């Protein structure tokens, strides 16, 4: 008991060093259901709701990374945050390159195989810790972690660089595997880089020659028919137009993914140029050539056969790896790990001055090489627990869902309708500009507070209230609803990620940023949920109305007391 008490006391002292004004500390063990003390309840009022990490060498029940939320400095979590600590410690404190690279590979393999919701939960937690160049990450001051207080700033910067290796690779994985961005050229690049063999390179060259040859024959056929004076047949015009539109639709994704495709190669080279020609140029050549070719056909079956052939040509490079039985996912994952090791070697060799310069200039720089650094490293983002709950992804057995929630406001036959329901991606109905809530007065010192009043204002200005205003009017006396007078407000762009309600809201977790631009950058950088086109249009409009420089002094979180007409 004494040893356990001493370890806990040591951790409390270490946390106090970096409590950033949040005193006294609230130290809860997993499963602890005790009530807060009066002193702790008072301390909560001075805390904001951004999730933070404390990374140390002190071991409490197998944990060396402590998740710090509004409610506790030792929140429960299911993500393997200890791997993140081992990765940082091996690099920064122990300078053990072998151990760090082994941990880096282990984290990537783990992330590759996580259920999506568990990855998203892990990523939003780390995104909050890395917000504003890891402002929300603190380290134990010790030889085995961060030697002195003066080293904290550069340690945070180095933490950002080390985590950038992970998130940049997850972005590559999302593009090539999750979004189906792989083709025979990109697979050949991955295979040759990670030592799988050069066999895919042969098929990449074959695919390029075949597609160029077929395109050249289409163009020559057009030239021949033009010389013969053939014009567009009216009866063929509908099929020619529809094929033209369909070709444009098929060609657009290739243009849209040009930047992601270039990031896979990293630099201009033979395979990159071949990929560019096949996926950026040939589809448009075929689109216009195909319109004339189909329009000049004299019988219907020839037009149909030509249409099928024209639509097949741009797809050859996409279909070839599957037809040949290449293990695409395994090759890509091996390539990603290989690239992560290359980037790690560059970062591990940096001195403190290089680390700070890299964060400022947004480039890995040394005497031998310069690797571009994602401009969104350290973007502002918050993972917020409005109620006290464990950090984890979806678990149907426990009735837990971690996914964007839509807020629907409508009118049906003269009655106002409102609902909250889960979505698999961020829609326009998920976007909130303001969240206001107050907790219940029932057991106010309990470690599991419940929300008695919740107001969700959407980006379009519509809102819902829980409980609704008309219900509150009927109650007349607010005390009957057990709602505290203290209300809390979040301003910015947020998405609800966990929601559960009985009489009151018992589970509520949100994530987001202080402005729309940071929100979009964070979702892209951390490979979070896809954003629908309508939601992206709404965010783009919000960025134009309220550019980031206008929100620099905005306070995202406020607390105030209800007045008599608050509802």
N, C-alpha and C positions, 0 to 999 in steps of 0.2 A: 504494500500500500504506500509506503514511504517513497519507494522508487518511482511509482506511478505518479505520486503527487509532485515529486521533484521534476519529473519530465514535463508534466503539465505546467508547472510553475515556470520552468525555463521557456516553454513555448509562449506562455502569456507575456513574459518579459520581452521576448523577441518580437512578438506582435505589437507590444506597446511602443517599441522603438519606432514602428512605422504605422502607427494607428492614425496618423494624419488628422489629429484633433478628435478622433472618435473614441472618447474615453467615457466611462470605463469599457473595457472589452467585454463582449458577450461570447463566452466559450461554451458551446453545446456539443456534447458527444453525439454521434449518430444514435437515434432512437430516444434521446433525452426529451422527456415531456414535462419537465419542471416549469414552473412559472418564472417570469422575469422578476428580478428585484425592482424596488422603486427606483434605485439608482440606474439600473439598466433601461428601464422604461423611459426615463428622462434622457438617457443617452441616445435612444432611437430617434428622438425628435431632431437631433443635430445631424443625422445621417441622410445622405441621398440614397438612391436605389440602384446605383450602378454596381454590378458584380465585379469583385476584385479577386486577385490571387495573391497568396503569400507562399513563397517558395523557400524552403529551408532544409536543413539537414537533420532536424529533430524528428524522431520517429514516434508518432502516436498511433497505436493500433494499426501499424503498417502504412500510415499515411505520412508523406513529407511535403505534400502540397495541400494548402488549406484554402478552401473556397470561402470567400468573405462576401456576405450579402448584407442587406439592410438589417437583417434580423440576428445574424450570428457571424462570428469570425471562424467558425468551423462547421460550415454547412455540409450536409450529406451530398454526395455525388456518386454517380455510377460510372462516369468516364474515367479512363485510365490516365489521370493527370500526373501520376507519379512518373510515367514514361517521359513526359515533358520536362520534369525536373531532372531526371537522369540525363537526358539529352543536353540540357543546358549546363548541368554540373560537370559532365565529362568534358565539355568543350571549354568552359570558362574557368572553372576552378581547378580541375584536375589535368587539363590539357591532354586528355587521353583520347586521341583521334580514333583509335580502334574501337573503343567502347562507345564513343559518340556516334560513329557511323553504323555500328550494329544496332543501336537504339533508334537511330533515324530510319533505318530500313524496317525495323520492327513496327514503328509507328505507321509508316506508309502501308505496310501489309495489313496492319490492323484496320486502318481507315478504308482500305480497298474492300474489306470484307464486312464492314459494319452495315447494319440496316440503315437506310437513309436517315430516318428520324434520329437515330443515335449519333450519326455523324453530325447532323445539323445542331443537335444539342451541344455536342462537344465543341463544334466550330463557333457557335454563338458565345459560349463561355470564354473561349480563348480570344475571340474578337473583342469582347468587352475588356479583357485583361490587356490586350494590345492597343486599346484605344488611345489615340493621341500619343503615339510612340511609347506604348506600354506604361502610360501614367498610372494605370490601375494594377500594376504588378509591383510587388515589394519582395525584397530578398532578406534573408537572415544575414546579419553582418557577422561573418565567421570565415576562417581560412578555407573551410570546405564549401563555401558558397560565394559570397562577395566580401572581399577582405576588409574594405573600409567604406564608410558612408560616402566618401568622395567618389567611389567607384560605381555608385548606384546608377548615375545617369548613363554612363557608357555601358553598364550591364544591361540596362533596359534597351538601349539601342542595339546591342548585340543580340539580345533576346528577339527583337523584331526581325533581324536579319536571319537568324536561325529558323524562326517560324515561317519566314517568307519562303524558304526552301520547301517546306512542307506544303504550304498553301498554293504555291505556284505549280507544284507537281499535281496537286489535287485538281487544279484548274485544267491541266493537260489531260488528266484522266477523265474529267467530266466531258471535255470536248471530244476526245478520241473514242471513248467507250460508251459513256452514258448517253451522249447526244449523237452517236453514230458518225463521228467525223473522220473515222479511219477510212483509208483507201489503199490501193496497192503501192502507191508512191510513199505515203507516210509510213506504211507498215515496213517497206523496204528500208527506209531511213532508220526506224526503230530497231529493226533486226540487225543491220550492219553495225549500229552504235553499241548495242548491248552484247555483241558477239554471238548471236544466234546463228549466223551464217549469211552467205551472200545469195542464196537461192532466190529469195524474194526480189532481189535486185534485178535478176534476169527477167522475171515476170513483169516487173515495173517497166523495163525498157520495151518488152514485147507489147504490153498494153498501150504504151505511148505510140509505138509505131503503128499498131493496128488502128487506133483511134484517129491518128493523123491520116493514115492511108484511106480509111473510110470517108473521112471528111473531104479529102482531096478528090475522091471519086464523085462525091455529091456535087462539089463545086464544078468539076469538069462536065458533069451531066447538065448542070444549069447553063454552062457556057454553050454546050452543043445545042440545047433547045432554044437558047436565045438567038444563036446564029441561024437556026432554022425558022425563026420568026414566030415561034409558038407564044401565044399569049395566055392569060389566065382564063380558064374555063369557068363560067358562071356556076355550073353545077358542082364544081370542086371548091368553090370559094368558102362555103361553111366549114368544111373539114380543114382547109388551109388556115383559116382564121383561128379555129379552135386549137389546132396543133400549135400554131404560133403562140397563142396565149398560154397553153400548157407548157411549152418549152421555156417561156419567160418565167413561169412559176417555178419550174425545175432549176433554172439557171440562177435565180435570185439567191438561194441559200449558199451557193458556191461563192458568190460575190460577198455576201454578208460574213462568211466565215474566213475571209482572206487573211485578216489579222491573226486570228487564232491559228490558222494553218501555218503562217509564217513563223509564229512563236514556236511551233513544234520543231522547225528546222533551225531556228536561231540565227541563221545568216543565209545570204544568197549562195546557192550552189546548184549543181546540175539537177538533182532531184527536185529541189524547190522550184527551179525554172520550169521543169517538165510539168510539175503539179500545177503551176500557175497557168501554163499554156492550155492544159487539158481542162481545167476547172474554171478558168476565168475568161478564156478567149474562144475556145472551140464551141461551147454551148451557144454563144451569140452568133457565131458564124453559121452554125447549123440552124439556128432559129430563123434567120433571114433566108438562107439558102433553101431550107425546107419548105418555107411558105411558097416560094416560086416553083419548087419541084413538084409539090403536091397540086398546086393550082393549075399546072400545065398538063396533068395527066388526062388521058382520053377515056379511060374506063375506070370504074369504081374500085375494082379489086386491086389494081395497080396502086391506086391512091392509098388504099388501106395498108397494103404491104409496105409501101414507102414510108408511111406514117410510123408503123411499128419499127422499121429499121432506123429511122431518124431518132426516135425516142430511146432506142437501145444504145446507140453509139456513146452518149455521155455517161451511161451507167456502167460501162465495161470495167473501168478502174475501181468502181465501188463494189462490184459483184465478184471480181476475180479472186480475192483472198478467200472468200467463203466457198467458192466453187472448187478451189484447189485444196481446201481443208487446212489452211494455215490457222494455228491457234492464236488468233489475233489478241485476245485479252491477255494471255500469258506473255506474249512478246512485248506488248505495250507496257505492262506492269514492270517487266524487267528493265525496259528502256527508261522508264520513269525513275526507278531506283538508281540506275546507273547515272543518269543526269543529276539526281540529287547528291550523289557522292562527289561528282565533279564540282558542283557549286559549293558543297560543304568544304572541300579542300581550299577553295578560294577564300571563303569566309574565315576559316580557322587560322589562316596565315596572317590575318589583318592585325595590326597593332591598334591601340585605342584611338589614335588620331585618324587612322584609316576608317575605323568603324563610324566615328562621328561625321567624317567627311562623306562617307557613303550614304548615311541617312540624309544628310543635307543635300548632296548632289544627286541622289537617287541613281547611283551606279556602283557596282562592285569594281574597285579599282586597285590594281597592283602593277608591278613592273611588267608582267607577262601578258596580262589579259584585262579586258574590261567587259563585264557582263551586265547588261541592262537590269536595273532593279525596278520592280513594279512601282509605279507612281502612287499606288494606293496603300503602300505599307504604312501602318499606323493610323489609318483613317479612323475618324471618330465614330464609335458605335457602342451601344449599351445593351447588355442582357440584364433584364430587370425582373426580380421576383417581387410582385406586389403582395402575394401571400407567401408564407414560408413553406416550401416544398423541396423535395429532393431533385437534384439535377439528373435528368435521364430522358431518354427518348420515349417513343410510344411503346406501351406495354398493354395489349388488349386484355391480358389476364387480370391486370390490376385496374382496368378501366381508365388508363391514361393515354392521352393522345397528344403528341407534340407535332404540330403542323399549323400553318397559317389558318386563322379563323376569319370568316366573312361576317360582316355586320350588315344586315339587310334591313332597310327601312322602306315601308311601302304603304299602300292604301288599297284595301280590298272591300268593295261594296260599301264604301263610306266609313269603314273601320280602319284605324291605324294599325298596321302590322309591323312587327319587328322580331328579328331572330338572330342568333349567333350560331353558325355552323362551320365545320371544318372544310378545308380545301386542300388540294394537293399542290397548289402553286399560289403565288400572290396575285390576287385579282384586284380590281379597283375597289371592290367592297371591303378588302382587307385593310386598306390604308387609313390610318387614324392620324389626325393632326393634334388632338388634345384628349387626354385621359384624366378624368377627375374622380377621386374616390375617397371614402372615409370608412374606417373600420367599425365593427360593432362594439358596443360597450359590454357585451356579454363576455365575461372572463377576459378583460382587457390585458391582463398580465400573462396570458397563456402564450406559449411559444408557437402556436398555430393560429394566428389571427384570421378572422374572416371579414370580408368586405360587405358592408351593409348597404352602401350607396355607391353606384358606379355610373358615370356618365361618359359615353364614348362618342366623340365628335369625329365624323369622317372627313376626308379631304375635301369632299364636295359641300361641306357645311351641314349636312343632315346629321342627326344624332339619335341615340337611344339612351334611356335612363333606366336603371335597375335599383330600387323599385321606381315605377313611373310616377310622374308628378301627380296624376289624378289619384293614385293609391295613397300617396302621402297626404294629400288634402283630406281624404276620408278619415285618416287616422288622427288628424288634427295635432296631436301631441307627438313630437318627434321621439320622445323617450320611449314610447310604446314600441318603436321599431328597433330599439337598442342600437342607435347609430350615434357614434361619437361626433362631437361638434367640429373636431379637427378634420380638415379636408386637405388632400394632397393632389397635386396637378403635375402632369407631364406634358410638355409642349415639344413638338417636332414632327417627325414621321415615324410612326410605330405600327407594329403588327402584333396581334395577340397570338401567342404560340401554345399556351395551355389554358384551358378554361373548364371549370366544373362548378356547378351551382346546385344547391338544394334550396333551403329557405334563404340562404345568403350565398355569396360567392366564396367557395372554400379553396379553389385553386385558380391562380391567375399569374401567368408569366408572359412578359412581352419583350420584344426586341426592336431596336430601331436607332435612329440618329436624330441629331438636333436640326438637321436640314435635309432636304430631298436629295441634294447632290451627294452628300456623304452616305445616305441610305443606299443609293444606287451603286456607288463605288464599293461599299462594304459587301453588298449581296453578290456582286460580281467577283470581287477579290477572294472572298471566303467560300465561293462555290455553294452558296445557299440556294434556297428554292428559286425556281424560275419565276420571272415576273411576266405576266400577260401583257400583250400589246396595249390594251386599254389602260392597264395600270401604269405602264411605262409612259404612255402619253400624258396621263394625269400628273405623273412625277416630273416630266419634262416641262409641263406648263407651270408647275409649282416652282421649279428652279428658275424659270424666267420671271415669275412674279416676285419671288423672294430669293435672290442670289445669295450664296453662302456668306459673302462679305457683309451682308446686311444682318446676319444672324450671329455674328461673332460674340456679341455681348448679350445674347438672349439667354435667360436662365431657364434651363429645361425642366427643372424640378422646383416646385414651390409648395409651401405649407401655409395654410391660413385657417382662421376660424369662421364657421358659418355665421352669417348674420340672420336676422329674423325671417328674411325672405329668400333664403338661399335656394329654396326649392321652387 
